[in-house]
Amino acid sequence: MRKTLTTTVLAASLVLAGCVSEEQKRQTTGAVIGGGLGLITAKALGADSDWVVVSTLAGAAAGALVARNQQTGQCAYARGDGTYYRARCP
């Protein structure tokens, strides 16, 4: 039963992976990078485990909020107060 369930979940994830848009891939990549940077920063500063979780989640949220305009090559970045600014993408 466990083997069948595992196989079904893996097959479903492969099918769904093909349905992901380029925008969703960028958001996911941004979230992973932002979360990783938040984790590394918290660990480097010697934060306790609660702050490590908070900084990782904040980094992931910030990374996911970065948007890129493919036609102009500009990115939109969240300021944190609900507004955005545009600048050249790195």
NUGUFI-99247 format. One record per atom (N, C-alpha, C): atom name; x, y, z negated. Coordinates in steps of 0.02 Angstrom, whole numbers, plus 50000, padded with zeros to 5 digits. Atoms other than C-alpha are relative to their C-alpha. Last residue first. Example, Ala and Ser with C-alpha at 12.3 -4.5 7.8 and 13.67 -1.06 7.14 Angstrom:
<paros>
<paro><atome>N</atome><X>49958</X><Y>49941</Y><Z>50003</Z></paro>
<paro><atome>CA</atome><X>50684</X><Y>49947</Y><Z>49643</Z></paro>
<paro><atome>C</atome><X>49961</X><Y>50055</Y><Z>49963</Z></paro>
<paro><atome>N</atome><X>50045</X><Y>49941</Y><Z>50000</Z></paro>
<paro><atome>CA</atome><X>50615</X><Y>49775</Y><Z>49610</Z></paro>
<paro><atome>C</atome><X>50045</X><Y>50060</Y><Z>50000</Z></paro>
</paros>
This chain:
<paros>
<paro><atome>N</atome><X>49929</X><Y>50020</Y><Z>50007</Z></paro>
<paro><atome>CA</atome><X>51021</X><Y>52086</Y><Z>50581</Z></paro>
<paro><atome>C</atome><X>50019</X><Y>49949</Y><Z>50051</Z></paro>
<paro><atome>N</atome><X>49992</X><Y>50067</Y><Z>50030</Z></paro>
<paro><atome>CA</atome><X>50857</X><Y>52160</Y><Z>50645</Z></paro>
<paro><atome>C</atome><X>50074</X><Y>49983</Y><Z>49996</Z></paro>
<paro><atome>N</atome><X>49971</X><Y>50048</Y><Z>49954</Z></paro>
<paro><atome>CA</atome><X>50852</X><Y>52347</Y><Z>50678</Z></paro>
<paro><atome>C</atome><X>50012</X><Y>49934</Y><Z>49964</Z></paro>
<paro><atome>N</atome><X>49928</X><Y>49989</Y><Z>49989</Z></paro>
<paro><atome>CA</atome><X>50739</X><Y>52439</Y><Z>50558</Z></paro>
<paro><atome>C</atome><X>50024</X><Y>49946</Y><Z>50048</Z></paro>
<paro><atome>N</atome><X>49970</X><Y>50037</Y><Z>49944</Z></paro>
<paro><atome>CA</atome><X>50555</X><Y>52460</Y><Z>50526</Z></paro>
<paro><atome>C</atome><X>50073</X><Y>50019</Y><Z>50006</Z></paro>
<paro><atome>N</atome><X>49960</X><Y>49957</Y><Z>49956</Z></paro>
<paro><atome>CA</atome><X>50479</X><Y>52509</Y><Z>50359</Z></paro>
<paro><atome>C</atome><X>50031</X><Y>49956</Y><Z>50054</Z></paro>
<paro><atome>N</atome><X>49947</X><Y>50032</Y><Z>49961</Z></paro>
<paro><atome>CA</atome><X>50338</X><Y>52431</Y><Z>50262</Z></paro>
<paro><atome>C</atome><X>50040</X><Y>50053</Y><Z>50036</Z></paro>
<paro><atome>N</atome><X>49985</X><Y>49969</Y><Z>49936</Z></paro>
<paro><atome>CA</atome><X>50218</X><Y>52484</Y><Z>50126</Z></paro>
<paro><atome>C</atome><X>50058</X><Y>49965</Y><Z>50033</Z></paro>
<paro><atome>N</atome><X>50055</X><Y>50012</Y><Z>49953</Z></paro>
<paro><atome>CA</atome><X>50138</X><Y>52384</Y><Z>49985</Z></paro>
<paro><atome>C</atome><X>50011</X><Y>50033</Y><Z>50068</Z></paro>
<paro><atome>N</atome><X>50057</X><Y>49961</Y><Z>50024</Z></paro>
<paro><atome>CA</atome><X>50250</X><Y>52451</Y><Z>49847</Z></paro>
<paro><atome>C</atome><X>49940</X><Y>49994</Y><Z>50047</Z></paro>
<paro><atome>N</atome><X>50018</X><Y>50023</Y><Z>50066</Z></paro>
<paro><atome>CA</atome><X>50383</X><Y>52318</Y><Z>49870</Z></paro>
<paro><atome>C</atome><X>49941</X><Y>50038</Y><Z>49971</Z></paro>
<paro><atome>N</atome><X>49967</X><Y>49958</Y><Z>50050</Z></paro>
<paro><atome>CA</atome><X>50470</X><Y>52402</Y><Z>50017</Z></paro>
<paro><atome>C</atome><X>49985</X><Y>49976</Y><Z>49929</Z></paro>
<paro><atome>N</atome><X>50044</X><Y>49976</Y><Z>50053</Z></paro>
<paro><atome>CA</atome><X>50424</X><Y>52261</Y><Z>50136</Z></paro>
<paro><atome>C</atome><X>50040</X><Y>50041</Y><Z>49950</Z></paro>
<paro><atome>N</atome><X>49980</X><Y>50022</Y><Z>50067</Z></paro>
<paro><atome>CA</atome><X>50534</X><Y>52247</Y><Z>50290</Z></paro>
<paro><atome>C</atome><X>49952</X><Y>50030</Y><Z>49949</Z></paro>
<paro><atome>N</atome><X>50038</X><Y>49962</Y><Z>50050</Z></paro>
<paro><atome>CA</atome><X>50479</X><Y>52255</Y><Z>50472</Z></paro>
<paro><atome>C</atome><X>50017</X><Y>49970</Y><Z>49932</Z></paro>
<paro><atome>N</atome><X>50031</X><Y>50039</Y><Z>50054</Z></paro>
<paro><atome>CA</atome><X>50607</X><Y>52196</Y><Z>50598</Z></paro>
<paro><atome>C</atome><X>49962</X><Y>50047</Y><Z>49954</Z></paro>
<paro><atome>N</atome><X>50002</X><Y>49969</Y><Z>50066</Z></paro>
<paro><atome>CA</atome><X>50655</X><Y>52274</Y><Z>50764</Z></paro>
<paro><atome>C</atome><X>49965</X><Y>49954</Y><Z>49951</Z></paro>
<paro><atome>N</atome><X>49942</X><Y>50020</Y><Z>50039</Z></paro>
<paro><atome>CA</atome><X>50710</X><Y>52184</Y><Z>50922</Z></paro>
<paro><atome>C</atome><X>50003</X><Y>50032</Y><Z>49931</Z></paro>
<paro><atome>N</atome><X>49958</X><Y>49943</Y><Z>50015</Z></paro>
<paro><atome>CA</atome><X>50587</X><Y>52283</Y><Z>51028</Z></paro>
<paro><atome>C</atome><X>50063</X><Y>49982</Y><Z>49961</Z></paro>
<paro><atome>N</atome><X>49992</X><Y>49956</Y><Z>49943</Z></paro>
<paro><atome>CA</atome><X>50500</X><Y>52140</Y><Z>51118</Z></paro>
<paro><atome>C</atome><X>50048</X><Y>50058</Y><Z>49986</Z></paro>
<paro><atome>N</atome><X>49957</X><Y>50030</Y><Z>49949</Z></paro>
<paro><atome>CA</atome><X>50526</X><Y>52004</Y><Z>50987</Z></paro>
<paro><atome>C</atome><X>50014</X><Y>50048</Y><Z>50058</Z></paro>
<paro><atome>N</atome><X>50032</X><Y>49985</Y><Z>49936</Z></paro>
<paro><atome>CA</atome><X>50456</X><Y>52107</Y><Z>50844</Z></paro>
<paro><atome>C</atome><X>50047</X><Y>49977</Y><Z>50055</Z></paro>
<paro><atome>N</atome><X>49956</X><Y>49979</Y><Z>49945</Z></paro>
<paro><atome>CA</atome><X>50519</X><Y>52026</Y><Z>50685</Z></paro>
<paro><atome>C</atome><X>49958</X><Y>50010</Y><Z>50063</Z></paro>
<paro><atome>N</atome><X>50031</X><Y>50013</Y><Z>49935</Z></paro>
<paro><atome>CA</atome><X>50430</X><Y>52011</Y><Z>50518</Z></paro>
<paro><atome>C</atome><X>50045</X><Y>50027</Y><Z>50055</Z></paro>
<paro><atome>N</atome><X>49963</X><Y>49967</Y><Z>49947</Z></paro>
<paro><atome>CA</atome><X>50509</X><Y>51995</Y><Z>50347</Z></paro>
<paro><atome>C</atome><X>49970</X><Y>49980</Y><Z>50067</Z></paro>
<paro><atome>N</atome><X>50033</X><Y>49939</Y><Z>49978</Z></paro>
<paro><atome>CA</atome><X>50377</X><Y>51948</Y><Z>50222</Z></paro>
<paro><atome>C</atome><X>50036</X><Y>50037</Y><Z>50055</Z></paro>
<paro><atome>N</atome><X>50056</X><Y>50016</Y><Z>49957</Z></paro>
<paro><atome>CA</atome><X>50434</X><Y>51768</Y><Z>50206</Z></paro>
<paro><atome>C</atome><X>49967</X><Y>50063</Y><Z>50028</Z></paro>
<paro><atome>N</atome><X>49975</X><Y>50028</Y><Z>49938</Z></paro>
<paro><atome>CA</atome><X>50604</X><Y>51821</Y><Z>50139</Z></paro>
<paro><atome>C</atome><X>49944</X><Y>49984</Y><Z>50049</Z></paro>
<paro><atome>N</atome><X>49969</X><Y>49945</Y><Z>49961</Z></paro>
<paro><atome>CA</atome><X>50525</X><Y>51933</Y><Z>50008</Z></paro>
<paro><atome>C</atome><X>50025</X><Y>49974</Y><Z>50068</Z></paro>
<paro><atome>N</atome><X>50053</X><Y>49955</Y><Z>49977</Z></paro>
<paro><atome>CA</atome><X>50411</X><Y>51793</Y><Z>49948</Z></paro>
<paro><atome>C</atome><X>50028</X><Y>50056</Y><Z>50043</Z></paro>
<paro><atome>N</atome><X>50038</X><Y>50035</Y><Z>49947</Z></paro>
<paro><atome>CA</atome><X>50554</X><Y>51669</Y><Z>49942</Z></paro>
<paro><atome>C</atome><X>49945</X><Y>50044</Y><Z>50027</Z></paro>
<paro><atome>N</atome><X>49959</X><Y>50001</Y><Z>49940</Z></paro>
<paro><atome>CA</atome><X>50663</X><Y>51791</Y><Z>49846</Z></paro>
<paro><atome>C</atome><X>49965</X><Y>49966</Y><Z>50058</Z></paro>
<paro><atome>N</atome><X>49999</X><Y>49932</Y><Z>49974</Z></paro>
<paro><atome>CA</atome><X>50524</X><Y>51823</Y><Z>49721</Z></paro>
<paro><atome>C</atome><X>50041</X><Y>50004</Y><Z>50064</Z></paro>
<paro><atome>N</atome><X>50065</X><Y>49987</Y><Z>49969</Z></paro>
<paro><atome>CA</atome><X>50497</X><Y>51636</Y><Z>49698</Z></paro>
<paro><atome>C</atome><X>49997</X><Y>50070</Y><Z>50031</Z></paro>
<paro><atome>N</atome><X>50005</X><Y>50043</Y><Z>49941</Z></paro>
<paro><atome>CA</atome><X>50682</X><Y>51606</Y><Z>49668</Z></paro>
<paro><atome>C</atome><X>49934</X><Y>50013</Y><Z>50037</Z></paro>
<paro><atome>N</atome><X>49959</X><Y>49970</Y><Z>49947</Z></paro>
<paro><atome>CA</atome><X>50694</X><Y>51756</Y><Z>49552</Z></paro>
<paro><atome>C</atome><X>49998</X><Y>49958</Y><Z>50064</Z></paro>
<paro><atome>N</atome><X>50030</X><Y>49936</Y><Z>49977</Z></paro>
<paro><atome>CA</atome><X>50547</X><Y>51696</Y><Z>49447</Z></paro>
<paro><atome>C</atome><X>50040</X><Y>50029</Y><Z>50058</Z></paro>
<paro><atome>N</atome><X>50061</X><Y>50016</Y><Z>49963</Z></paro>
<paro><atome>CA</atome><X>50611</X><Y>51516</Y><Z>49437</Z></paro>
<paro><atome>C</atome><X>49970</X><Y>50064</Y><Z>50029</Z></paro>
<paro><atome>N</atome><X>49978</X><Y>50033</Y><Z>49938</Z></paro>
<paro><atome>CA</atome><X>50786</X><Y>51572</Y><Z>49387</Z></paro>
<paro><atome>C</atome><X>49939</X><Y>49985</Y><Z>50043</Z></paro>
<paro><atome>N</atome><X>49982</X><Y>49948</Y><Z>49952</Z></paro>
<paro><atome>CA</atome><X>50709</X><Y>51692</Y><Z>49263</Z></paro>
<paro><atome>C</atome><X>50026</X><Y>49971</Y><Z>50065</Z></paro>
<paro><atome>N</atome><X>50061</X><Y>49964</Y><Z>49981</Z></paro>
<paro><atome>CA</atome><X>50621</X><Y>51549</Y><Z>49173</Z></paro>
<paro><atome>C</atome><X>50015</X><Y>50054</Y><Z>50052</Z></paro>
<paro><atome>N</atome><X>50038</X><Y>50036</Y><Z>49949</Z></paro>
<paro><atome>CA</atome><X>50778</X><Y>51441</Y><Z>49178</Z></paro>
<paro><atome>C</atome><X>49936</X><Y>50035</Y><Z>50021</Z></paro>
<paro><atome>N</atome><X>50029</X><Y>50061</Y><Z>50026</Z></paro>
<paro><atome>CA</atome><X>50888</X><Y>51567</Y><Z>49088</Z></paro>
<paro><atome>C</atome><X>49953</X><Y>49970</Y><Z>50052</Z></paro>
<paro><atome>N</atome><X>50069</X><Y>49994</Y><Z>50024</Z></paro>
<paro><atome>CA</atome><X>50991</X><Y>51690</Y><Z>49189</Z></paro>
<paro><atome>C</atome><X>49974</X><Y>49934</Y><Z>49972</Z></paro>
<paro><atome>N</atome><X>50009</X><Y>50037</Y><Z>50062</Z></paro>
<paro><atome>CA</atome><X>51180</X><Y>51670</Y><Z>49200</Z></paro>
<paro><atome>C</atome><X>49930</X><Y>50006</Y><Z>49971</Z></paro>
<paro><atome>N</atome><X>50007</X><Y>49952</Y><Z>50055</Z></paro>
<paro><atome>CA</atome><X>51206</X><Y>51807</Y><Z>49329</Z></paro>
<paro><atome>C</atome><X>49988</X><Y>49966</Y><Z>49933</Z></paro>
<paro><atome>N</atome><X>49937</X><Y>49964</Y><Z>50005</Z></paro>
<paro><atome>CA</atome><X>51274</X><Y>51682</Y><Z>49456</Z></paro>
<paro><atome>C</atome><X>49998</X><Y>50050</Y><Z>49941</Z></paro>
<paro><atome>N</atome><X>49950</X><Y>50045</Y><Z>50029</Z></paro>
<paro><atome>CA</atome><X>51126</X><Y>51567</Y><Z>49425</Z></paro>
<paro><atome>C</atome><X>50066</X><Y>50037</Y><Z>49989</Z></paro>
<paro><atome>N</atome><X>50019</X><Y>50012</Y><Z>50070</Z></paro>
<paro><atome>CA</atome><X>51002</X><Y>51708</Y><Z>49455</Z></paro>
<paro><atome>C</atome><X>50051</X><Y>49955</Y><Z>49965</Z></paro>
<paro><atome>N</atome><X>49989</X><Y>49939</Y><Z>50038</Z></paro>
<paro><atome>CA</atome><X>51093</X><Y>51762</Y><Z>49614</Z></paro>
<paro><atome>C</atome><X>49984</X><Y>49990</Y><Z>49926</Z></paro>
<paro><atome>N</atome><X>49928</X><Y>49990</Y><Z>50007</Z></paro>
<paro><atome>CA</atome><X>51103</X><Y>51586</Y><Z>49683</Z></paro>
<paro><atome>C</atome><X>50015</X><Y>50061</Y><Z>49957</Z></paro>
<paro><atome>N</atome><X>49975</X><Y>50052</Y><Z>50044</Z></paro>
<paro><atome>CA</atome><X>50918</X><Y>51555</Y><Z>49653</Z></paro>
<paro><atome>C</atome><X>50074</X><Y>50009</Y><Z>49986</Z></paro>
<paro><atome>N</atome><X>50025</X><Y>49985</Y><Z>50067</Z></paro>
<paro><atome>CA</atome><X>50864</X><Y>51719</Y><Z>49730</Z></paro>
<paro><atome>C</atome><X>50026</X><Y>49951</Y><Z>49949</Z></paro>
<paro><atome>N</atome><X>49962</X><Y>49942</Y><Z>50024</Z></paro>
<paro><atome>CA</atome><X>50977</X><Y>51688</Y><Z>49880</Z></paro>
<paro><atome>C</atome><X>49978</X><Y>50020</Y><Z>49930</Z></paro>
<paro><atome>N</atome><X>49932</X><Y>50022</Y><Z>50014</Z></paro>
<paro><atome>CA</atome><X>50903</X><Y>51515</Y><Z>49903</Z></paro>
<paro><atome>C</atome><X>50043</X><Y>50056</Y><Z>49972</Z></paro>
<paro><atome>N</atome><X>50003</X><Y>50039</Y><Z>50062</Z></paro>
<paro><atome>CA</atome><X>50726</X><Y>51582</Y><Z>49889</Z></paro>
<paro><atome>C</atome><X>50069</X><Y>49976</Y><Z>49980</Z></paro>
<paro><atome>N</atome><X>50013</X><Y>49954</Y><Z>50056</Z></paro>
<paro><atome>CA</atome><X>50763</X><Y>51715</Y><Z>50018</Z></paro>
<paro><atome>C</atome><X>49998</X><Y>49964</Y><Z>49934</Z></paro>
<paro><atome>N</atome><X>49939</X><Y>49960</Y><Z>50011</Z></paro>
<paro><atome>CA</atome><X>50842</X><Y>51589</Y><Z>50137</Z></paro>
<paro><atome>C</atome><X>49991</X><Y>50047</Y><Z>49941</Z></paro>
<paro><atome>N</atome><X>49948</X><Y>50045</Y><Z>50025</Z></paro>
<paro><atome>CA</atome><X>50698</X><Y>51466</Y><Z>50118</Z></paro>
<paro><atome>C</atome><X>50064</X><Y>50039</Y><Z>49985</Z></paro>
<paro><atome>N</atome><X>50017</X><Y>50019</Y><Z>50069</Z></paro>
<paro><atome>CA</atome><X>50566</X><Y>51602</Y><Z>50133</Z></paro>
<paro><atome>C</atome><X>50054</X><Y>49955</Y><Z>49970</Z></paro>
<paro><atome>N</atome><X>49990</X><Y>49942</Y><Z>50044</Z></paro>
<paro><atome>CA</atome><X>50649</X><Y>51677</Y><Z>50286</Z></paro>
<paro><atome>C</atome><X>49986</X><Y>49983</Y><Z>49928</Z></paro>
<paro><atome>N</atome><X>49927</X><Y>49991</Y><Z>50006</Z></paro>
<paro><atome>CA</atome><X>50659</X><Y>51506</Y><Z>50369</Z></paro>
<paro><atome>C</atome><X>50016</X><Y>50059</Y><Z>49954</Z></paro>
<paro><atome>N</atome><X>49974</X><Y>50054</Y><Z>50042</Z></paro>
<paro><atome>CA</atome><X>50476</X><Y>51475</Y><Z>50332</Z></paro>
<paro><atome>C</atome><X>50075</X><Y>50007</Y><Z>49990</Z></paro>
<paro><atome>N</atome><X>50021</X><Y>49987</Y><Z>50068</Z></paro>
<paro><atome>CA</atome><X>50426</X><Y>51644</Y><Z>50401</Z></paro>
<paro><atome>C</atome><X>50027</X><Y>49947</Y><Z>49952</Z></paro>
<paro><atome>N</atome><X>49961</X><Y>49944</Y><Z>50026</Z></paro>
<paro><atome>CA</atome><X>50530</X><Y>51617</Y><Z>50557</Z></paro>
<paro><atome>C</atome><X>49982</X><Y>50015</Y><Z>49928</Z></paro>
<paro><atome>N</atome><X>49932</X><Y>50024</Y><Z>50011</Z></paro>
<paro><atome>CA</atome><X>50454</X><Y>51445</Y><Z>50585</Z></paro>
<paro><atome>C</atome><X>50044</X><Y>50055</Y><Z>49972</Z></paro>
<paro><atome>N</atome><X>50001</X><Y>50039</Y><Z>50062</Z></paro>
<paro><atome>CA</atome><X>50280</X><Y>51516</Y><Z>50559</Z></paro>
<paro><atome>C</atome><X>50069</X><Y>49971</Y><Z>49985</Z></paro>
<paro><atome>N</atome><X>50007</X><Y>49953</Y><Z>50056</Z></paro>
<paro><atome>CA</atome><X>50314</X><Y>51649</Y><Z>50692</Z></paro>
<paro><atome>C</atome><X>50001</X><Y>49963</Y><Z>49933</Z></paro>
<paro><atome>N</atome><X>49934</X><Y>49970</Y><Z>50010</Z></paro>
<paro><atome>CA</atome><X>50377</X><Y>51516</Y><Z>50814</Z></paro>
<paro><atome>C</atome><X>49999</X><Y>50049</Y><Z>49941</Z></paro>
<paro><atome>N</atome><X>49981</X><Y>49948</Y><Z>49953</Z></paro>
<paro><atome>CA</atome><X>50214</X><Y>51421</Y><Z>50795</Z></paro>
<paro><atome>C</atome><X>50069</X><Y>50027</Y><Z>49983</Z></paro>
<paro><atome>N</atome><X>49976</X><Y>49940</Y><Z>50034</Z></paro>
<paro><atome>CA</atome><X>50195</X><Y>51256</Y><Z>50703</Z></paro>
<paro><atome>C</atome><X>50023</X><Y>50051</Y><Z>50052</Z></paro>
<paro><atome>N</atome><X>50052</X><Y>49949</Y><Z>49995</Z></paro>
<paro><atome>CA</atome><X>50091</X><Y>51126</Y><Z>50795</Z></paro>
<paro><atome>C</atome><X>50022</X><Y>50067</Y><Z>49969</Z></paro>
<paro><atome>N</atome><X>50005</X><Y>49977</Y><Z>49931</Z></paro>
<paro><atome>CA</atome><X>50236</X><Y>51009</Y><Z>50830</Z></paro>
<paro><atome>C</atome><X>49951</X><Y>50056</Y><Z>50009</Z></paro>
<paro><atome>N</atome><X>49941</X><Y>49960</Y><Z>49986</Z></paro>
<paro><atome>CA</atome><X>50272</X><Y>50996</Y><Z>50644</Z></paro>
<paro><atome>C</atome><X>50000</X><Y>50026</Y><Z>50072</Z></paro>
<paro><atome>N</atome><X>50013</X><Y>49930</Y><Z>50018</Z></paro>
<paro><atome>CA</atome><X>50093</X><Y>50939</Y><Z>50618</Z></paro>
<paro><atome>C</atome><X>50060</X><Y>50045</Y><Z>50015</Z></paro>
<paro><atome>N</atome><X>50050</X><Y>49973</Y><Z>49954</Z></paro>
<paro><atome>CA</atome><X>50124</X><Y>50778</Y><Z>50714</Z></paro>
<paro><atome>C</atome><X>49988</X><Y>50073</Y><Z>49986</Z></paro>
<paro><atome>N</atome><X>49968</X><Y>49992</Y><Z>49934</Z></paro>
<paro><atome>CA</atome><X>50286</X><Y>50744</Y><Z>50621</Z></paro>
<paro><atome>C</atome><X>49951</X><Y>50029</Y><Z>50051</Z></paro>
<paro><atome>N</atome><X>49956</X><Y>49942</Y><Z>50003</Z></paro>
<paro><atome>CA</atome><X>50201</X><Y>50777</Y><Z>50454</Z></paro>
<paro><atome>C</atome><X>50036</X><Y>50012</Y><Z>50067</Z></paro>
<paro><atome>N</atome><X>50041</X><Y>49939</Y><Z>49998</Z></paro>
<paro><atome>CA</atome><X>50060</X><Y>50658</Y><Z>50498</Z></paro>
<paro><atome>C</atome><X>50044</X><Y>50062</Y><Z>49998</Z></paro>
<paro><atome>N</atome><X>50026</X><Y>49992</Y><Z>49932</Z></paro>
<paro><atome>CA</atome><X>50183</X><Y>50519</Y><Z>50540</Z></paro>
<paro><atome>C</atome><X>49959</X><Y>50063</Y><Z>50007</Z></paro>
<paro><atome>N</atome><X>49945</X><Y>49981</Y><Z>49956</Z></paro>
<paro><atome>CA</atome><X>50276</X><Y>50544</Y><Z>50376</Z></paro>
<paro><atome>C</atome><X>49977</X><Y>50011</Y><Z>50072</Z></paro>
<paro><atome>N</atome><X>49982</X><Y>49931</Y><Z>50016</Z></paro>
<paro><atome>CA</atome><X>50115</X><Y>50542</Y><Z>50275</Z></paro>
<paro><atome>C</atome><X>50056</X><Y>50024</Y><Z>50046</Z></paro>
<paro><atome>N</atome><X>50053</X><Y>49956</Y><Z>49976</Z></paro>
<paro><atome>CA</atome><X>50053</X><Y>50385</Y><Z>50363</Z></paro>
<paro><atome>C</atome><X>50017</X><Y>50073</Y><Z>49987</Z></paro>
<paro><atome>N</atome><X>49996</X><Y>49998</Y><Z>49927</Z></paro>
<paro><atome>CA</atome><X>50218</X><Y>50294</Y><Z>50337</Z></paro>
<paro><atome>C</atome><X>49948</X><Y>50047</Y><Z>50029</Z></paro>
<paro><atome>N</atome><X>49940</X><Y>49963</Y><Z>49982</Z></paro>
<paro><atome>CA</atome><X>50220</X><Y>50338</Y><Z>50153</Z></paro>
<paro><atome>C</atome><X>50007</X><Y>50007</Y><Z>50076</Z></paro>
<paro><atome>N</atome><X>50013</X><Y>49930</Y><Z>50015</Z></paro>
<paro><atome>CA</atome><X>50041</X><Y>50279</Y><Z>50131</Z></paro>
<paro><atome>C</atome><X>50059</X><Y>50044</Y><Z>50020</Z></paro>
<paro><atome>N</atome><X>50049</X><Y>49976</Y><Z>49950</Z></paro>
<paro><atome>CA</atome><X>50076</X><Y>50115</Y><Z>50220</Z></paro>
<paro><atome>C</atome><X>49986</X><Y>50074</Y><Z>49989</Z></paro>
<paro><atome>N</atome><X>49964</X><Y>49995</Y><Z>49936</Z></paro>
<paro><atome>CA</atome><X>50233</X><Y>50084</Y><Z>50116</Z></paro>
<paro><atome>C</atome><X>49954</X><Y>50028</Y><Z>50054</Z></paro>
<paro><atome>N</atome><X>49957</X><Y>49942</Y><Z>50005</Z></paro>
<paro><atome>CA</atome><X>50138</X><Y>50121</Y><Z>49954</Z></paro>
<paro><atome>C</atome><X>50037</X><Y>50011</Y><Z>50066</Z></paro>
<paro><atome>N</atome><X>50041</X><Y>49940</Y><Z>50000</Z></paro>
<paro><atome>CA</atome><X>50000</X><Y>50000</Y><Z>50000</Z></paro>
<paro><atome>C</atome><X>50044</X><Y>50064</Y><Z>50000</Z></paro>
</paros>
